Amino acid sequence: THNFTINFTTPMKISIGCSAVGIPQPVVEWQLSDTGDIVNNNDKYSLISDMERNSSKDVFEVTSNLTIQTPVTDDTGPYICSVTSPAFLTVVERTIHVIVLVAPTFVSSPKNATLLQTTQALLQCSASAAPVSFIEWRKNGAALPSNNRYVISSSSVATSSIEGRPFI
């Protein structure tokens, strides 16, 4: 068993491959590791296999590519390529760990606010990304510290708020 980890960024197709050599022709199957389900051609997955007979070595060379058409974060996980030799009834497996990365996008953006000098302001925003990212508040290009003037709070789902307290 061999393990590989591959990171992909959406919105692209994900293709992973597996090759085998043997006599007689090896059988290649893809499985979803978490459920054990065999992957078949459908709207989500595309399987393309290619077989060549190498006459000089008198062996079959099989290549199988699994493509995830529109990857989402739920597609993150281990995929197993199983190669079976009909003659020896042996199975060799390769596990490929796919990690789907999603660039940050705002779920809600902070709104502009016009306030009196002694008024307290509350600005909020939230973002979505995989892996979970963090939100940094900036003013005139410089990061704002959380102090007695600015209270910055965040949660693990990349939601953040900043409370500006008036200077008196």
C-alpha positions in Angstrom: 0.0 0.0 0.0 1.3 3.4 -1.0 0.0 6.7 0.3 0.1 10.0 -1.5 -1.5 13.4 -0.7 -2.5 15.8 -3.4 -3.8 19.4 -2.9 -6.2 20.9 -5.5 -7.7 24.3 -5.7 -11.3 24.7 -7.0 -12.8 25.3 -9.5 -10.8 22.9 -11.6 -11.2 19.2 -12.4 -9.2 16.8 -10.3 -7.5 13.9 -12.0 -5.6 11.2 -10.3 -4.0 8.2 -11.9 -3.0 4.7 -11.2 -0.9 2.3 -13.4 -0.3 -1.5 -13.3 1.6 -4.1 -15.2 0.9 -7.8 -15.3 0.1 -11.1 -17.0 -2.8 -11.6 -17.5 -4.3 -8.1 -17.8 -4.7 -6.6 -14.4 -8.1 -5.2 -13.3 -8.1 -1.7 -11.9 -10.9 -0.3 -9.8 -11.3 3.0 -7.8 -13.0 3.1 -4.4 -14.1 5.8 -2.0 -12.1 4.9 1.1 -14.6 6.2 3.6 -17.5 4.2 2.2 -15.8 1.4 0.3 -18.1 2.2 -2.7 -16.7 1.4 -6.1 -16.4 4.5 -8.3 -18.3 4.3 -11.6 -18.7 6.8 -14.5 -21.4 9.3 -13.7 -22.0 13.0 -13.6 -19.5 13.4 -10.7 -16.8 11.0 -11.7 -15.2 10.1 -15.0 -13.0 7.0 -15.4 -10.7 6.6 -18.4 -8.7 3.4 -18.7 -6.1 2.6 -21.2 -4.5 -0.8 -21.9 -1.4 -1.6 -24.0 0.3 -4.9 -24.6 4.0 -4.6 -24.4 5.0 -7.4 -26.8 8.7 -7.1 -26.0 8.1 -7.9 -22.4 4.9 -9.9 -23.1 2.9 -8.0 -20.4 -0.2 -5.8 -20.2 0.2 -2.2 -19.1 -3.0 -0.7 -17.7 -3.5 3.0 -16.7 -6.6 4.3 -15.1 -7.5 7.9 -14.5 -10.2 9.1 -12.1 -11.5 12.6 -12.7 -13.7 14.5 -10.3 -15.7 16.8 -12.5 -16.7 19.6 -10.2 -14.8 19.2 -6.9 -16.1 20.6 -3.7 -14.8 20.3 -0.1 -16.8 17.2 0.5 -14.6 15.4 -2.1 -11.7 15.8 0.2 -10.6 12.4 1.5 -8.8 9.2 0.6 -9.4 7.4 -2.8 -8.1 3.9 -3.3 -6.8 2.4 -6.6 -7.1 -1.4 -6.4 -5.2 -3.6 -8.8 -6.3 -7.2 -9.0 -4.3 -10.0 -10.8 -6.8 -12.6 -12.0 -4.1 -15.2 -12.2 -2.8 -14.9 -8.6 -6.0 -13.5 -6.9 -3.9 -10.8 -5.3 -4.8 -7.2 -4.7 -2.5 -4.3 -4.5 -3.8 -0.9 -3.3 -2.6 2.7 -3.6 -4.3 5.3 -1.4 -4.3 8.8 -2.7 -5.5 11.6 -0.3 -7.2 14.4 -2.1 -7.5 17.8 -0.4 -9.8 20.3 -2.1 -8.8 23.9 -1.3 -11.3 26.7 -1.7 -10.1 30.3 -1.9 -11.6 32.7 0.6 -14.8 34.6 -0.4 -16.8 37.0 1.6 -20.1 35.6 2.9 -20.9 39.1 4.3 -18.8 42.2 3.9 -18.4 45.0 6.3 -20.5 48.1 5.5 -19.3 51.7 5.3 -20.3 53.7 8.3 -20.3 57.4 9.0 -20.3 58.3 12.7 -19.9 61.1 15.1 -16.6 61.3 16.8 -17.8 60.1 20.1 -20.0 57.3 18.7 -19.1 53.6 19.0 -19.0 51.6 15.8 -19.5 47.8 15.1 -18.2 46.4 11.8 -18.8 42.7 11.0 -17.8 40.4 8.2 -17.6 36.6 7.5 -15.8 34.6 4.9 -15.8 31.0 3.7 -12.7 29.0 2.7 -11.1 25.6 3.0 -9.1 25.2 5.0 -10.7 27.7 7.4 -8.9 31.0 7.1 -8.7 34.0 9.4 -9.9 37.6 9.0 -7.5 40.5 9.6 -8.8 44.0 10.0 -6.7 46.8 8.5 -6.9 50.6 8.5 -4.9 52.5 5.9 -3.0 49.3 5.0 -1.9 48.6 8.6 -3.2 45.7 10.7 -5.4 46.9 13.6 -4.5 45.6 17.0 -7.0 44.4 19.5 -6.6 46.9 22.3 -8.6 49.4 24.4 -9.6 51.3 21.3 -10.4 48.3 19.0 -12.0 45.1 20.2 -11.5 42.4 17.5 -13.4 39.1 18.0 -13.4 36.0 15.7 -14.9 32.6 15.6 -13.7 29.3 14.1 -16.0 29.7 11.1 -14.1 32.8 9.9 -16.6 35.4 11.2 -15.1 38.5 12.7 -16.2 41.8 14.1 -14.4 44.9 15.2 -15.8 47.4 17.7 -14.3 50.8 17.6 -14.6 52.7 20.9 -14.4 56.5 20.9 -11.4 58.2 22.3 -12.4 60.6 25.0 
